[in-house]
Amino acid sequence: MCYRVRGGCIEFLLVQTRAERWTFPKGSAEPGLTHAQAAALEAFEEAGVHGRMEEASFARYRRRQTGAKRRSDMELNVSAHLCEVTRLDAPQESNRNRTWFSVAKAKQHLREHRGAEYGTALARVVDRAVARIQRLQTGAVADSYTIRYK
């Protein structure tokens, strides 16, 4: 989850998919890379992000992926990592609309065009990210959270 703090307010960077859904830059684990390194690579490819990626995941959630090419649903475990954005370049992937959103707008966009449970799970991830960022700003020790979606 890519974020910045401007004027004391947290903002999240979301990218728009080809299906016009807003989401976090994300992707699959890459052989030879940690989850954090893979997350940093995806953020760079999808959104042109440069920043400070936390090695430890602050939240995990499950996501059911369906598609016309699949015969059945597939459940994915997603590890969420925070990345404080220091610079943006042009994304490597074309047709990616990236936009900064306030916490409330990010949660709103993440709920759109999704099932209620999954949209709520994504909104909870945002809430966990906000709590983690606030703890980082005050120097408090971090916790790790797991969010389940079925």
Summary of the structure (lengths in Angstrom):
residues: 150
radius of gyration: 14.8
end to end distance: 21.2
largest distance: 48.1
contacts: 428
relative contact order: 0.23
helix: 30%
strand: 32%
